[in-house]
Amino acid sequence: MTYSIIGSGAIGTALARQFARTNTPVLIANTRGSGSLAALAGELGSYVRPAELSDALQADTIILAVPFSAIDAVAAAAADWTGKVVIDATNAINFTDFSPADLGGRLSSDIVAQALPGAAVVKAFNTLPAAVLAQEPGSATGKRTIFHSSNDPDASATAAQLIEALGYAAINLGRIDEGGRLQQFGGALMVHSLIKQG
Ligand SMILES: NC(=O)c1ccc[n+]([C@@H]2O[C@H](COP(=O)([O-])OP(=O)(O)OC[C@H]3O[C@@H](n4cnc5c(N)ncnc54)[C@H](OP(=O)(O)O)[C@@H]3O)[C@@H](O)[C@H]2O)c1
């Protein structure tokens, strides 16, 4: 299984820290090219490898840590999304007043899935502030939980495996129109940092 993170901002970097901490190889890419990621890679070590976007999009499992408004641009950067597992960490936000964007009643991950034909989309890593996501997920009291939702059970299992490998506890919330609705920006699970005891 190969992994990549698209986006090297707050969320992309928070997740890259967990890949580095757990010695899990990952490619990371942004709009500015691999050279712009040299300092981050220098800090995090050899498991986090800077890549050009086109190379990062070759990974089996791709984490989208880009603005929701950039989804179409990322979609257009890969010729074929068939068979990819895409973990959607985006939030659809109206930045004028930091309210949920008006999506005409559609769910944000359904819009992401429509933009990536053939990919299996999993919503995850979007409910916690980047500074919380970047913290060590395990402590004496338990493990920080990460919710995930998908219409594809195999993709859900793949995401859960990664979530656990990074040190979090995975909680499967079912389909996008079930859990994804609760996870998306404005949903009931936004900004709740839960610890699985034990
Ligand atoms: N920040 C949080 O606490 C938080 C929490 C939960 C969810 N989220 C969601 O996570 C996503 C990322 O948030 P963020 O705060 O990490 O944003 P950010 O700091 O602004 O970083 C965005 C990253 O996306 C990259 N990017 C933009 N368009 C791209 C494209 N077409 N192709 C490749 N890379 C592209 C940018 O590249 P450059 O570096 O080259 O500009 C940048 O590295 C957003 O959807 C946000 O709503 C954020």
The ligand as an SDF file (V2000), in Angstrom:
LIG
                    3D

 48 52  0  0  0  0  0  0  0  0999 V2000
   -6.6790   23.9080    9.4650 N   0  0  0  0  0  0  0  0  0  0  0  0
   -7.4880   23.1250   10.1920 C   0  0  0  0  0  0  0  0  0  0  0  0
   -7.4520   23.1560   11.4420 O   0  0  0  0  0  0  0  0  0  0  0  0
   -8.4340   22.1970    9.5190 C   0  0  0  0  0  0  0  0  0  0  0  0
   -9.1470   21.2590   10.2960 C   0  0  0  0  0  0  0  0  0  0  0  0
   -9.9490   20.3040    9.6720 C   0  0  0  0  0  0  0  0  0  0  0  0
  -10.0850   20.2960    8.2850 C   0  0  0  0  0  0  0  0  0  0  0  0
   -9.4170   21.2470    7.5540 N   0  0  0  0  0  0  0  0  0  0  0  0
   -9.5920   21.2060    6.1020 C   0  0  0  0  0  0  0  0  0  0  0  0
   -8.4090   20.6340    5.5470 O   0  0  0  0  0  0  0  0  0  0  0  0
   -8.1370   21.2210    4.2760 C   0  0  0  0  0  0  0  0  0  0  0  0
   -6.7370   21.8220    4.3310 C   0  0  0  0  0  0  0  0  0  0  0  0
   -6.7520   22.8350    5.3300 O   0  0  0  0  0  0  0  0  0  0  0  0
   -5.3900   23.5460    5.7730 P   0  0  0  0  0  0  0  0  0  0  0  0
   -5.7400   24.3880    6.9440 O   0  0  0  0  0  0  0  0  0  0  0  0
   -4.3070   22.5540    5.8630 O   0  0  0  0  0  0  0  0  0  0  0  0
   -5.1380   24.5030    4.5060 O   0  0  0  0  0  0  0  0  0  0  0  0
   -3.8120   25.3150    4.1440 P   0  0  0  0  0  0  0  0  0  0  0  0
   -2.9480   25.4550    5.3510 O   0  0  0  0  0  0  0  0  0  0  0  0
   -4.2680   26.5370    3.4310 O   0  0  0  0  0  0  0  0  0  0  0  0
   -3.0550   24.3450    3.1050 O   0  0  0  0  0  0  0  0  0  0  0  0
   -3.6480   24.0020    1.8980 C   0  0  0  0  0  0  0  0  0  0  0  0
   -2.6530   23.1830    1.1060 C   0  0  0  0  0  0  0  0  0  0  0  0
   -3.3150   22.7590   -0.0890 O   0  0  0  0  0  0  0  0  0  0  0  0
   -2.4170   22.9330   -1.1650 C   0  0  0  0  0  0  0  0  0  0  0  0
   -3.1680   23.0550   -2.4090 N   0  0  0  0  0  0  0  0  0  0  0  0
   -4.1040   23.9910   -2.7490 C   0  0  0  0  0  0  0  0  0  0  0  0
   -4.5600   23.7590   -3.9930 N   0  0  0  0  0  0  0  0  0  0  0  0
   -3.8910   22.6710   -4.4420 C   0  0  0  0  0  0  0  0  0  0  0  0
   -3.8940   21.9710   -5.6740 C   0  0  0  0  0  0  0  0  0  0  0  0
   -4.7040   22.3110   -6.6910 N   0  0  0  0  0  0  0  0  0  0  0  0
   -3.0570   20.9160   -5.8260 N   0  0  0  0  0  0  0  0  0  0  0  0
   -2.2300   20.5500   -4.7990 C   0  0  0  0  0  0  0  0  0  0  0  0
   -2.1860   21.1720   -3.6130 N   0  0  0  0  0  0  0  0  0  0  0  0
   -2.9960   22.2250   -3.4400 C   0  0  0  0  0  0  0  0  0  0  0  0
   -1.6480   24.1860   -0.8330 C   0  0  0  0  0  0  0  0  0  0  0  0
   -0.4900   24.2120   -1.6210 O   0  0  0  0  0  0  0  0  0  0  0  0
    0.6080   25.3830   -1.4760 P   0  0  0  0  0  0  0  0  0  0  0  0
    1.2980   25.1250   -0.1600 O   0  0  0  0  0  0  0  0  0  0  0  0
    1.5120   25.1740   -2.6380 O   0  0  0  0  0  0  0  0  0  0  0  0
   -0.1480   26.6770   -1.5080 O   0  0  0  0  0  0  0  0  0  0  0  0
   -1.4060   23.9750    0.6660 C   0  0  0  0  0  0  0  0  0  0  0  0
   -0.2460   23.1970    0.8770 O   0  0  0  0  0  0  0  0  0  0  0  0
   -9.2210   22.2780    4.0450 C   0  0  0  0  0  0  0  0  0  0  0  0
  -10.2380   21.7080    3.2480 O   0  0  0  0  0  0  0  0  0  0  0  0
   -9.7290   22.5710    5.4540 C   0  0  0  0  0  0  0  0  0  0  0  0
  -11.0740   23.0340    5.4520 O   0  0  0  0  0  0  0  0  0  0  0  0
   -8.5980   22.1680    8.1310 C   0  0  0  0  0  0  0  0  0  0  0  0
  1  2  1  0
  2  3  2  0
  2  4  1  0
  4  5  1  0
  4 48  2  0
  5  6  2  0
  6  7  1  0
  7  8  2  0
  8  9  1  0
  8 48  1  0
  9 10  1  0
  9 46  1  0
 10 11  1  0
 11 12  1  0
 11 44  1  0
 12 13  1  0
 13 14  1  0
 14 15  2  0
 14 16  1  0
 14 17  1  0
 17 18  1  0
 18 19  2  0
 18 20  1  0
 18 21  1  0
 21 22  1  0
 22 23  1  0
 23 24  1  0
 23 42  1  0
 24 25  1  0
 25 26  1  0
 25 36  1  0
 26 27  1  0
 26 35  1  0
 27 28  2  0
 28 29  1  0
 29 30  1  0
 29 35  2  0
 30 31  1  0
 30 32  2  0
 32 33  1  0
 33 34  2  0
 34 35  1  0
 36 37  1  0
 36 42  1  0
 37 38  1  0
 38 39  2  0
 38 40  1  0
 38 41  1  0
 42 43  1  0
 44 45  1  0
 44 46  1  0
 46 47  1  0
M  CHG  2   8   1  16  -1
M  END
$$$$
